[in-house]
């Protein structure tokens, strides 16, 4: 094939794979790889005609990669094309994620109400768009962490099925167990397992509390806050159970435990059970004297009944 013809079209063959070298291989590495293949596949040397096709492919690859100009054109035609394919694929995935995200927001009555209010108000629509972009980023992060969670779960299941379950026996030594425990508060501690997950333990008996493990467990202002692998947070009781109500963030403010969702709205939480109080979320929750109020999206103050 003349260089002018080769220059016009990308090759379907991967010459680097044929020679078994990387795309940034030096000329000396390419020559060495070619010599080895010729030695192993040359029909006159090995007496095997079935090797002729492999021998010819290696010669074709060498004729291109050993020539500086041909190699540069080959890299341009093939490697650039692969980069463009990856870019298009990434763009397609981004569009798909955005479509799924917007579809998930259709059932969000509060967001639809905000969007309706924002129409026609100067500057408000731009502010809402920024809100949506932030929420979309969190949505993508959630999908990413969900994938990581599935991979970790498969890894853990694989260890169990292979007979290599690293969970300690129920009657393990308390002395041994305490080597893996950091104290949380009073007789509560946190044990980290082989995957780096944490769970509550009783430091007096060395026994585990509850069935769930988390990315991290912290004790903040009298409240046990657990963070899962998706970076969502929830409240644990001293028995280790929880209500499965999760939030992007949990804050202890003015003696109140407040959960904040993906778009920044707040819910009041019972610090003992982890359950939400009431059925509504607010832009802001405040405490005035002995009363607690929620500020809704239009700025109206509503008292929250405990």
N, C-alpha and C positions, 0 to 999 in steps of 0.2 A: 504494500500500500504506500503510495507517494505521500509525502508530508502534507501536501496541499489537500489531498483527499482526507487524510486523518484529521486535519485541522477543522474540517467542516462539521464533524459529528461526534457526539460523546460515545464512548465505548460501553457496551453492556458487560464487558469483562472487567474484573477487578485484578489488575496486573500485580498489585501489591500482595493480594491474597495468594495468587498463583505462585509467586516466588517465596511467600511466607515471610515477608518483611513488613515493617510499619511504613506509613505514608511519609515519615520524615527520615527514612533510612538513608545512609550515605551511599555514595557510588561504590565504595569498597564493600559495604554490606550486601549491596545488590549483586555485585560480581561474585562474591563468595556463595550467596544463596543459589545463584544460577549454576555455578560450577558443581555444586553438590547435587542439584536436580539432574543435570546432564549426566553426571557420573552414575546416578541411580536409574536413569530412564533411557539412555541412548541405546537404541536397538542393537547396534553393533557391539556394545560393551556388555549388555546384560542378556543378549540373545532372546529378547522377549518383544515381539511385535505389538503386543497389547499396550506397551508403554509409549508407543510412538506419539499418540495424541497428547499425552502429558508432556513429552519431550518438546513437541511442536509448540504447545501453549507456553512453555517456559521460555523458548527462544523468542516467541512473539512479544512476550512481556519484557524480556531483557532488551530487545531491539528498541523499545519505546523508553523504558526507564533509564537505560544507560546513555541515552542521547539527551543532552541538557534542554534543547529546544522542544523536542517531542514530549519530554516528561512535563515541562512547564505547561504545554498546551493540553496534555492529558489531564493534569491536575485541575486546570481551569475548567475544562469541559465537564469533568466528572465530580470533583469534590465541591465545586461551586454549586453545581446542580443539586447535590445532596443537601447542602446548606439551605438552598432555597426551598427544597421540599420540607425540611424540618421547620423552616420559618412559616411556611403555609400551614403545616400541620398544627403548629403552636397557635397561629391566628385562628384556625378553625376550632380548636379546643376552647380558646378564649370566647369565641362567639357562642359556642354551645353552652359554656358555663353561664354566660350572661343571660341567655335565653331561659335556662333552668332557674336562675336566680330571680328574674323578673316574673316568671310563672309562679314561683313560690310566694312572691309578694302580693299576688292577686287576692289571696284570702286574708291578708292582713288588713282588717277593717280600720285600725287606727292609722296606718300608713296611707290608705286610700282617703281617709278623712283629711289628713294633713295635706295631701296632694291637691285635693279639691279646694281647701282653704287657700293654698298658695297661688292658685291661678289668678292672674290679674294683679297680684301684689308685687310692685317693683322690687327686684332683688331677692324675693322669697324663693322663686323657682330655682335660681342658681344655688341658693343655700340648700335646698332640698336635693339638688343633683349632687352636691358635695357629700351630703348625708348618704345618698344611695351608693356613691362610689366607695365610701368608707365601709358601708355594709357589705358591698360586693367583695371587697378585699378580704373581709372577715369570712365571708361565705367560701371563697377559694381556699383560704387557710384551713377552714373546717374540713373541706374535701380532702385536702392534702394530709391532714392529721388522721382522718378516718382511714385513709389508705395505709398509713403507717401503723395504725392500730390493728387493721386486718392482717398486715404482714407479721406483726408481733404475735398476734393470736395464732396464726398458722405456725409460727416458729415454736410457740409454747405447746401447741397441740402435737407438733412433730416430735418434740422431746418426750411428751407423755406416751405417744404411740410407740416410740422407740425404746421404752422402758427406762428412760433417763429423766424421770420426774424429780426435779430438785426440791420439791416441797418437803420440809422437815416432817418427821413422824410426829404423831400427836403427843407422845410421851418423850419428847427430846429433852436434853439437859438444859436446865434453866441457866446454868453458868455459860454454856456454849451459846445459848440464844442471846444473852445480854451483850455479847460481843458485837452483835449486829443492830443494837437498839440505841437510839438517842432519846433522851427524856423529853417529853412534851409538857406535861403538867401533872403534879401530884403522882398518882400511880399509873398514869398513862404514858406510853412511849410509842415510838414509831420504828418499825423494822423495815429495812430495805432488802428486797429479794434479788435474785441473780440477774433479773432484767432491769433492775434499777427502780422498780415500782415500790411504793410504800403502803403500809397498812398499820392500823392501830394494834397495840399489844398491851397486856396488863403487865407492868413491870414487877408486880409482886409475885405473880405465878408464872410469868413467861408465856402465857397462853395468848393466842391471837383473838382479837375482838372484831366481830363482823366477818363478812365474806368477801368484801370488795377491796381491791388494791388501787392505788392512785399514783399519779406522777409525783405529787408532793402533798404533804399534810402539814398545816401550820396552826398554831394556837394564837389567835389575835383577840385581845380585849375580852377574854372569857368565851370565845367562840372557836370551835374547831372547823377550819376551812380546808376542804380537800380539793385539789386541782387534778382533773383527769388528763388523759393524753391529748385531748382536743383543746386543752387550756380552758375548759369550762370549769366553773367552781360551784361547790355545793357545801351545805352544812352537815356535819356529822354529829350524832349524839354520842354520849360517852359509852353507849353500847355498840357503837360502830355502824348503826343503821342510819338510813337517810331516806328522804322523801323522793329522791331522784329529780327534784326541781333544780335545774342548773342555770347558771348565769355567766355572762362574760366577765363579770367582776362582782365581788362582794365587799362591802365597806361597813365598818362599825362607826356610826356617826351619831353624836348626842345620845349614846346609849341604845340606839336603834341599829338593828341589823338590816342592811339594805342591799338588795340584789339589782344589778344593772344589766339589761339585755343588750342584744346586738346593735340596736340603734340608740342606746343611751337612756331608755326609759327605766324607771325605778319601781321596784316592788318591795313591800315590807315583808320581812321573814321572821318567823318564830325561831329564836336562837336555840331552843331546846329540841325541836322536832325537825327544823329545816324546811317546814312547809310555809308557803306564802299565806299572808293574811289578806283577806278580801280577794276580789276577783279582777281588780283593775290595776293597770300600771299608770304611772304619772311621770311627768317631765321632772318633777322634783318632790321629795318628801321632806317635810320639816316638822320640828317639834316646838310647840309654844306652850310653856308651862307643863301641865299634865296632859295636854291634848296633842294629837298627831294629825297632820294635814297632808293631803296630796294636792299638788298643783297640776292641773290638767293642761292639755295642749293649747287651750285658749286663755290660760292664765287664771282660771277660776279655782278657788281654794275649796277642797272638800275634806270633811273630817273622816278619818279612818277609824272605824270601830274595832277595838281589840277583842 
